[in-house]
Amino acid sequence: MATQRSESDMGIGLTVLFGLLALGGAAAMAMAPTQIGKAWGFGVAMLAAALAVVVAQVYA
């Protein structure tokens, strides 16, 4: 019995998107003038990095 699998590049695209968001958050963390700005940048970077890993695993 053969199984059909639909190939999609959604996983790659979303992983790249969240990777770029993580880089943007890291850049915001590095360039923010205030501690609260650095904290928001760190939060965005960590959340986007975690989502990039999850998306890569879900669509693998």
Phi, psi and omega per residue, in radians:
M1 nan 2.131 -3.108
A2 -1.610 2.561 3.062
T3 -1.914 2.575 3.099
Q4 -1.793 2.409 3.107
R5 -2.228 2.251 3.125
S6 -1.581 2.061 3.131
E7 -1.452 2.386 -3.138
S8 -2.518 2.599 3.091
D9 -1.683 0.247 -3.118
M10 -1.054 -0.742 -3.128
G11 -1.078 -0.751 3.130
I12 -1.156 -0.778 -3.125
G13 -1.109 -0.772 -3.141
L14 -1.213 -0.626 3.093
T15 -1.103 -0.755 3.101
V16 -1.134 -0.727 3.126
L17 -1.049 -0.856 -3.137
F18 -1.210 -0.518 3.046
G19 -1.131 -0.725 3.097
L20 -1.169 -0.654 3.070
L21 -1.121 -0.659 3.093
A22 -1.124 -0.726 3.083
L23 -1.120 -0.686 3.087
G24 -1.112 -0.707 3.088
G25 -1.134 -0.684 3.104
A26 -1.157 -0.667 3.099
A27 -1.159 -0.715 3.096
A28 -1.107 -0.655 3.119
M29 -1.130 -0.688 -3.105
A30 -1.278 -0.572 -3.011
M31 -1.790 -0.095 -3.104
A32 -1.208 2.393 -3.111
P33 -1.387 -0.362 -3.080
T34 -2.010 2.832 3.118
Q35 -1.135 -0.655 -3.131
I36 -1.192 -0.613 3.056
G37 -1.149 -0.716 3.082
K38 -1.124 -0.669 3.118
A39 -1.140 -0.743 3.095
W40 -1.124 -0.709 3.088
G41 -1.075 -0.747 3.103
F42 -1.097 -0.756 3.133
G43 -1.080 -0.776 3.113
V44 -1.112 -0.754 -3.133
A45 -1.100 -0.768 -3.116
M46 -1.194 -0.738 3.132
L47 -1.137 -0.789 -3.136
A48 -1.144 -0.675 3.118
A49 -1.141 -0.731 3.111
A50 -1.120 -0.738 3.118
L51 -1.148 -0.596 3.095
A52 -1.102 -0.717 3.117
V53 -1.185 -0.751 -3.137
V54 -1.102 -0.787 -3.134
V55 -1.109 -0.698 3.118
A56 -1.099 -0.637 3.140
Q57 -1.329 -0.662 -3.098
V58 -1.194 -0.739 -3.084
Y59 -1.603 0.137 -3.132
A60 -1.334 nan nan
